[in-house]
Amino acid sequence: MAEFDLNKVRDEIDELDARIQQLISARASLAGKVRDSKGHHLPPVEYYRPEREAQVLRQVVERNHGPLSDREMLRLFREIMSACLAQQEPLRVAYLGPEGTFTQQAVQRQFGHSVMAVAQASVDAVFQQVESSEADFGVVPVENSSQGMVSHTLDRLFGSALKICAEVELPIHQNILTHATRLSDIERVYSHPQSLGQCRHWLREHLPDTECIAVSSNAEAARRVRNSQDAAAIAGRTAAEVYGLPVLFADIEDHPDNTTRFFVIGRTLCPPSGDDRTTLLLAGHEGAGVLYRLLAPIARAGLNMTRIESRPSHQGKWDYVFFVDLDGHAEEPPLAQVIEELEGIARLIRVLGAYPRAVEPHASKQSFEE
């Protein structure tokens, strides 16, 4: 076997690093040309195209054959695109804060770190920032795989003219953050109600007599316990880093595939990307079979419905609207024809968003993902 020459390998790495840097700079120059072709003085929101980024990231997954995982390659390319977009001025993205929340992680997953992420105290405040153009986009949680829908986000979508521009699916790993060194020293546990629900069985088994206190966010939970020796927070590792809390127990969620879905909200509808999802708001006329009549055109077209949720319309007692997620883009057949048919049937129909499906690692590459 030939002798391993460490210095030679290091020289090759240095040469590759120089080439990679040159290529990134060339990509940034091309991004600048795209920006200039649209108008040099336009705000950054005019250059950001979620559908185009989704297409690029899908190609990254298809090209990847290791040794880096799809997840790592996606993360690297998101950061490159983020930096290229922010050459003149970064996007301003409002999110449900405070700093250290899973929603902040969703912002970074979708936009990279080269944006101005602005924490807001409530879902309402995120919507208001985007509606008033104080922010270019907003990021809000919409559902969790084990705890269901975030009803306030749906209610706010019902009352707003904003559109869903993208979706983010974030694996959620919950941790016990505390200065206590033993579980027996913990007298109180703070967390968001959804996180308490996601860890219900673990809490029942390991902290059965401990008081569980619901707060506005996991980051707020971490803030409350950062100077306490007898309290703990359930939160992510980002909150642990932000608030200087040790992780006593990691990954305490009851379901290992625990995932939260987030919506990116903006002011315009996105063009098709080739692999899209559409969210409709529907309401029918009074009478028997109202839901059947609304869903029949969808079934006849063979469209895949991935979610349906009912919410009070706030326009009359026992009056409801339906939020429906469908595979496909609202502007493309067969969904475009279904929407046209529904307009003649429904009492209310609105396209809340048509947006790229979340780009995830390829399932067939699981072997080197783990």
C-alpha positions as CSV (number, residue, x, y, z in Angstrom):
1,M,0.0,0.0,0.0
2,A,1.4,3.4,-1.0
3,E,2.4,5.6,1.9
4,F,-0.2,8.2,2.8
5,D,1.1,11.7,2.1
6,L,-0.8,14.1,4.4
7,N,0.9,17.2,3.1
8,K,-0.1,16.3,-0.5
9,V,-3.8,15.9,0.6
10,R,-3.7,19.2,2.4
11,D,-2.3,20.9,-0.7
12,E,-5.2,19.4,-2.8
13,I,-7.7,20.6,-0.2
14,D,-6.2,24.1,-0.4
15,E,-6.5,24.1,-4.2
16,L,-10.1,22.9,-4.0
17,D,-10.9,25.6,-1.5
18,A,-9.6,28.3,-3.8
19,R,-11.6,26.9,-6.7
20,I,-14.8,26.7,-4.6
21,Q,-14.3,30.3,-3.5
22,Q,-13.9,31.4,-7.1
23,L,-17.0,29.6,-8.1
24,I,-19.0,31.1,-5.2
25,S,-17.8,34.5,-6.2
26,A,-18.8,33.9,-9.9
27,R,-22.3,32.7,-8.7
28,A,-22.6,35.9,-6.7
29,S,-21.7,38.0,-9.8
30,L,-24.4,36.2,-11.8
31,A,-26.9,36.8,-9.1
32,G,-26.0,40.5,-9.3
33,K,-26.6,40.5,-13.0
34,V,-30.1,39.1,-12.4
35,R,-30.7,41.8,-9.9
36,D,-29.5,44.5,-12.2
37,S,-31.7,43.2,-15.0
38,K,-34.8,43.7,-12.9
39,G,-33.9,47.1,-11.6
40,H,-31.0,48.0,-9.4
41,H,-33.0,50.1,-6.9
42,L,-35.8,47.6,-6.3
43,P,-36.2,46.3,-2.7
44,P,-34.8,42.8,-2.0
45,V,-38.2,41.2,-1.9
46,E,-38.5,41.7,-5.7
47,Y,-35.5,39.5,-6.3
48,Y,-36.5,36.6,-4.0
49,R,-38.3,33.7,-5.8
50,P,-39.3,30.8,-3.6
51,E,-40.2,28.7,-6.6
52,R,-36.8,29.2,-8.2
53,E,-34.9,28.4,-5.0
54,A,-37.0,25.2,-4.6
55,Q,-36.0,24.1,-8.1
56,V,-32.3,24.7,-7.4
57,L,-32.5,22.7,-4.1
58,R,-34.3,19.8,-5.8
59,Q,-31.4,19.6,-8.3
60,V,-29.0,19.6,-5.3
61,V,-30.7,16.6,-3.9
62,E,-30.8,14.8,-7.2
63,R,-27.1,15.4,-7.9
64,N,-25.9,14.4,-4.5
65,H,-24.3,11.0,-4.1
66,G,-22.4,11.5,-0.8
67,P,-20.4,11.4,1.3
68,L,-22.2,14.5,2.6
69,S,-25.8,13.9,3.3
70,D,-28.6,15.5,1.4
71,R,-29.4,17.5,4.5
72,E,-25.9,19.0,4.7
73,M,-25.8,19.8,1.0
74,L,-29.2,21.5,1.2
75,R,-27.9,23.6,4.2
76,L,-24.8,24.6,2.4
77,F,-26.6,25.7,-0.8
78,R,-29.2,27.6,1.1
79,E,-26.5,29.6,2.7
80,I,-24.8,30.3,-0.6
81,M,-28.1,31.5,-2.1
82,S,-28.9,33.5,1.0
83,A,-25.5,35.3,0.8
84,C,-25.9,36.0,-2.9
85,L,-29.3,37.5,-2.5
86,A,-28.2,39.7,0.4
87,Q,-25.3,41.4,-1.5
88,Q,-27.1,44.8,-1.5
89,E,-29.7,44.6,1.2
90,P,-30.9,41.5,3.2
91,L,-34.5,40.4,3.2
92,R,-36.4,41.4,6.4
93,V,-38.2,38.4,7.8
94,A,-40.6,38.6,10.8
95,Y,-41.0,35.5,12.9
96,L,-42.8,34.3,16.0
97,G,-40.2,35.0,18.7
98,P,-38.4,35.5,20.9
99,E,-34.9,34.5,19.8
100,G,-34.3,30.8,20.3
101,T,-37.7,29.5,19.1
102,F,-38.2,26.7,16.6
103,T,-39.7,29.3,14.3
104,Q,-36.4,31.1,14.2
105,Q,-34.8,27.8,13.1
106,A,-37.5,27.6,10.4
107,V,-36.4,31.1,9.2
108,Q,-32.8,29.9,8.9
109,R,-33.8,26.7,7.2
110,Q,-35.8,28.6,4.5
111,F,-33.8,31.8,4.1
112,G,-30.3,31.0,5.5
113,H,-28.5,33.3,7.9
114,S,-28.0,36.3,5.5
115,V,-31.4,37.8,6.3
116,M,-32.6,40.2,8.9
117,A,-34.7,38.0,11.2
118,V,-37.0,40.1,13.4
119,A,-38.7,38.5,16.4
120,Q,-42.3,39.3,17.1
121,A,-44.3,38.6,20.2
122,S,-47.3,37.0,18.5
123,V,-48.7,35.5,15.3
124,D,-50.8,38.7,14.9
125,A,-47.7,40.8,15.0
126,V,-45.9,38.7,12.3
127,F,-48.9,39.2,10.0
128,Q,-49.0,42.9,10.8
129,Q,-45.3,43.4,9.9
130,V,-45.8,41.8,6.5
131,E,-49.2,43.5,5.8
132,S,-47.6,46.9,6.5
133,S,-44.5,46.1,4.4
134,E,-42.3,46.5,7.5
135,A,-41.2,43.0,6.7
136,D,-40.8,41.3,3.4
137,F,-42.0,37.9,4.6
138,G,-43.2,36.3,7.8
139,V,-42.8,32.8,9.2
140,V,-45.4,31.3,11.5
141,P,-46.1,27.7,12.7
142,V,-49.2,26.0,11.2
143,E,-49.2,22.4,12.4
144,N,-47.4,19.7,14.4
145,S,-47.4,16.1,13.4
146,S,-48.4,14.9,16.9
147,Q,-50.4,17.9,18.3
148,G,-52.3,19.1,15.2
149,M,-53.1,22.5,13.9
150,V,-52.1,26.0,15.2
151,S,-55.6,27.4,15.1
152,H,-54.6,31.0,15.5
153,T,-52.5,30.9,12.4
154,L,-55.5,29.5,10.4
155,D,-57.8,32.2,11.8
156,R,-55.3,34.9,10.9
157,L,-55.0,33.6,7.3
158,F,-58.8,33.7,7.0
159,G,-58.8,37.4,7.9
160,S,-55.8,38.5,5.9
161,A,-55.0,39.3,2.2
162,L,-51.5,37.8,2.6
163,K,-50.5,34.7,0.7
164,I,-48.6,31.5,1.6
165,C,-45.4,31.6,-0.3
166,A,-43.6,28.5,1.0
167,E,-43.7,25.8,3.6
168,V,-41.0,24.6,5.9
169,E,-41.0,21.2,7.6
170,L,-38.7,21.2,10.7
171,P,-37.9,18.1,12.7
172,I,-38.5,19.0,16.4
173,H,-36.3,17.6,19.1
174,Q,-37.3,18.6,22.6
175,N,-34.8,18.8,25.5
176,I,-34.8,19.3,29.3
177,L,-32.8,22.5,29.8
178,T,-31.9,23.2,33.4
179,H,-29.1,24.1,35.8
180,A,-30.3,21.3,38.1
181,T,-28.1,18.2,38.0
182,R,-30.8,15.7,38.9
183,L,-34.5,15.3,37.9
184,S,-35.4,15.1,41.6
185,D,-34.2,18.8,42.0
186,I,-36.7,20.1,39.4
187,E,-39.9,21.5,40.9
188,R,-41.3,23.3,37.8
189,V,-41.2,22.8,34.1
190,Y,-41.9,25.6,31.7
191,S,-42.7,25.3,28.0
192,H,-45.2,26.1,25.2
193,P,-48.4,24.2,25.5
194,Q,-47.7,22.3,22.2
195,S,-44.3,21.2,23.5
196,L,-45.7,20.0,26.8
197,G,-48.2,18.0,24.7
198,Q,-45.4,16.6,22.6
199,C,-43.6,15.3,25.7
200,R,-46.6,14.2,27.7
201,H,-45.6,10.6,28.2
202,W,-42.0,11.4,29.1
203,L,-43.1,13.9,31.7
204,R,-45.6,11.5,33.1
205,E,-42.9,8.8,33.5
206,H,-39.9,10.9,34.7
207,L,-41.4,14.0,36.3
208,P,-44.9,12.8,37.5
209,D,-45.2,15.2,40.4
210,T,-43.6,18.3,38.8
211,E,-45.7,21.3,38.1
212,C,-45.9,22.0,34.3
213,I,-46.4,25.7,33.4
214,A,-47.5,26.8,29.9
215,V,-45.8,29.9,28.6
216,S,-45.9,31.8,25.2
217,S,-42.9,30.1,23.7
218,N,-40.1,27.6,24.5
219,A,-37.6,30.5,24.3
220,E,-39.6,32.3,27.0
221,A,-39.5,29.1,29.0
222,A,-35.7,29.1,28.7
223,R,-35.5,32.8,29.7
224,R,-37.5,32.1,32.8
225,V,-35.3,29.3,34.1
226,R,-31.8,30.6,33.1
227,N,-31.2,31.9,36.6
228,S,-33.0,29.2,38.5
229,Q,-31.6,26.0,40.1
230,D,-35.0,24.2,40.6
231,A,-36.8,24.8,37.3
232,A,-36.4,23.4,33.8
233,A,-37.5,24.4,30.3
234,I,-38.5,22.1,27.5
235,A,-37.0,23.6,24.4
236,G,-34.6,23.1,21.5
237,R,-30.8,23.3,21.5
238,T,-30.9,26.8,20.0
239,A,-32.7,28.1,23.1
240,A,-30.1,26.3,25.2
241,E,-27.3,28.2,23.4
242,V,-29.0,31.5,23.5
243,Y,-29.9,31.4,27.2
244,G,-26.8,29.5,28.5
245,L,-28.7,26.4,29.8
246,P,-27.2,22.9,30.0
247,V,-29.1,20.0,28.3
248,L,-29.9,17.5,31.1
249,F,-31.9,15.2,28.9
250,A,-32.1,15.3,25.1
251,D,-34.8,14.2,22.6
252,I,-37.6,13.7,25.1
253,E,-40.4,14.0,22.5
254,D,-42.8,11.1,22.6
255,H,-42.6,10.5,18.8
256,P,-39.2,10.4,17.1
257,D,-40.6,11.7,13.8
258,N,-42.0,14.8,15.6
259,T,-42.2,17.5,12.9
260,T,-43.6,21.1,12.8
261,R,-44.8,22.7,9.6
262,F,-44.4,26.4,9.1
263,F,-45.8,28.8,6.5
264,V,-43.9,31.6,4.9
265,I,-46.3,34.4,4.3
266,G,-45.9,37.2,1.8
267,R,-47.9,39.7,-0.3
268,T,-48.0,37.9,-3.7
269,L,-48.8,34.5,-5.1
270,C,-45.8,32.4,-6.3
271,P,-45.6,31.0,-9.8
272,P,-45.4,27.2,-10.3
273,S,-42.2,25.4,-9.4
274,G,-43.0,22.0,-10.7
275,D,-43.8,20.4,-7.4
276,D,-46.3,22.5,-5.5
277,R,-49.1,22.5,-3.0
278,T,-52.1,24.8,-2.9
279,T,-54.1,25.8,0.2
280,L,-57.8,26.7,-0.4
281,L,-60.3,28.3,1.9
282,L,-63.8,26.9,1.3
283,A,-67.3,27.5,2.6
284,G,-70.5,25.9,1.3
285,H,-74.1,26.9,1.2
286,E,-76.3,25.6,4.1
287,G,-77.9,22.2,3.8
288,A,-77.2,18.5,3.9
289,G,-74.0,17.3,2.2
290,V,-72.2,20.6,2.2
291,L,-68.8,19.1,2.6
292,Y,-69.5,16.3,0.1
293,R,-70.4,18.9,-2.5
294,L,-67.2,20.9,-1.9
295,L,-64.9,17.8,-2.1
296,A,-66.6,16.0,-5.0
297,P,-64.9,18.0,-7.8
298,I,-61.5,17.4,-6.1
299,A,-62.2,13.6,-6.0
300,R,-63.4,13.5,-9.6
301,A,-60.1,15.2,-10.7
302,G,-58.1,12.6,-8.8
303,L,-56.3,15.3,-6.8
304,N,-54.5,14.3,-3.6
305,M,-55.9,16.1,-0.6
306,T,-53.2,16.2,2.1
307,R,-55.1,18.1,4.8
308,I,-58.6,19.4,5.7
309,E,-59.4,21.5,8.8
310,S,-62.5,23.3,9.8
311,R,-62.6,26.6,11.7
312,P,-65.4,28.9,12.9
313,S,-66.1,31.6,10.3
314,H,-66.9,34.2,13.0
315,Q,-69.8,35.2,10.7
316,G,-72.6,33.3,12.5
317,K,-73.2,30.7,15.1
318,W,-72.1,27.2,14.0
319,D,-70.9,28.6,10.7
320,Y,-67.6,27.1,9.5
321,V,-65.0,27.4,6.8
322,F,-62.7,24.7,5.6
323,F,-58.9,24.9,5.0
324,V,-57.9,22.3,2.3
325,D,-54.4,21.4,1.2
326,L,-54.1,19.9,-2.3
327,D,-51.1,18.7,-4.4
328,G,-50.6,20.9,-7.4
329,H,-50.6,24.6,-8.3
330,A,-53.7,26.7,-8.4
331,E,-52.7,28.1,-11.9
332,E,-52.1,24.7,-13.5
333,P,-54.5,21.9,-14.6
334,P,-56.2,19.9,-13.3
335,L,-56.4,22.1,-10.1
336,A,-57.1,25.3,-12.0
337,Q,-60.2,23.6,-13.5
338,V,-61.3,22.3,-10.1
339,I,-61.1,25.8,-8.7
340,E,-63.2,27.1,-11.5
341,E,-65.8,24.5,-10.8
342,L,-65.8,25.2,-7.1
343,E,-66.5,28.9,-7.8
344,G,-69.9,27.9,-9.1
345,I,-70.6,25.7,-6.1
346,A,-69.0,27.3,-3.0
347,R,-70.3,30.2,-1.0
348,L,-66.7,31.2,-0.5
349,I,-63.5,30.1,-2.2
350,R,-60.1,31.7,-1.8
351,V,-56.6,30.6,-2.8
352,L,-54.6,31.3,0.3
353,G,-51.4,30.2,-1.4
354,A,-49.8,28.1,-4.1
355,Y,-46.3,27.3,-3.1
356,P,-43.3,24.9,-3.5
357,R,-43.6,21.8,-1.4
358,A,-40.9,21.6,1.3
359,V,-37.6,20.3,-0.2
360,E,-36.5,17.3,1.9
361,P,-33.7,14.7,1.7
362,H,-34.4,11.9,-0.7
363,A,-35.8,8.8,1.0
364,S,-33.7,6.4,-1.0
365,K,-30.5,7.9,0.3
366,Q,-31.4,7.1,3.9
367,S,-28.3,4.9,4.2
368,F,-25.8,7.7,4.4
369,E,-28.3,10.2,6.0
370,E,-28.0,8.3,9.3
